[in-house]
């Protein structure tokens, strides 16, 4: 019988994943990935000690071995440095997507394979299916409100082959009922809303500890009029409405961030409307493409998600000679930011993803 290492975060999702595998008779061990311990005294809540104790208590309840795997060095070098570098350069990185590829199914999977395990299980709301003798696919989770396939968009086939998603067929209310019936000690624990493995902290508060302020001008898109000043471009995202620091003229017209001029360190705003320059996008270039089941080498009609919570939207995928791709949206998309991830789908099957590098 194969052995599976279950990534247990202390939350209810990964706890039920471990419970279900144990109930199915699988040979499993639970493990908490120790990636960040708030050693720099960042503002906010980073309850890693409580999370470890919650995960350990669940492991004891269901009767499995539990261990803590220290990956702080790799996490800092791979995810935190990537995050900070992106914001310093004025783009908007996606640490959660990269954490899955580089940490959970990267460093953690390597650890599992070197220590006698054949698979890593997580509490993702996604479904893994075997496509043929040697190929596995990732599909949307049964719960449309919780589906997390988007966060797996940059994974590759060898990672999917060793991945297990035990709760992907469940709706969240069903999962809570299972946790309660099994008397898991964290059955009522609230879901985490923080940055991947860093904690319940606002991104701006996190960045304030590592990226120095770089004040500059706030300008209006249509006439370059200076409206005020900002503390740093890294503190703003495309499409942001609140906290810009300049008053709007009326209750019906509010300023929204539509761009960043990196060279001149200027934040560009406009009154929000479908005609606000830079706010709505019909075409983008994506690079760093990653495919779960082989690359797309010819023009194709697909579905895509421009962000985690956004619904799928029709696109035309056009491969380019340099390995990037041109994406044409059937319907203009709001507030696409360079550095974010576009997830690609064929119906409900996740086929890959890429990173926005040019907003046309």
Secondary structure, DSSP 4 states (H G I P E B T S, - for coil): --EEEEE--SSHHHHHHHHHHHHTT-EEEEEEEE----TT--SSB--HHHHHHHHHHHHHHHT-EEEEEE-HHHHIIIIIHHHHHHHHTT----HHHHHIIIIIIIIHHHHHHHTT-SEEE---SEEEEEEETTEEEEEE-S-TTT--GGGGTT--HHHHHTEE-TTTT--HHHHHHHHHHTT-TTTTPPPP-SBTTTBB--HHHHHHTTS----EEEEETTT--EEEEES-GGG--TT--SS-SS--SSSS--EEEEEEETTTTEEEEEE-STTSTTTEEEEEEEEEEEESSS---S-EEEEEESSTTSPPEEEEEEE-TTS-EEEEEEEEEE---TT-EEEEEETTEEEEEEEEEEE-
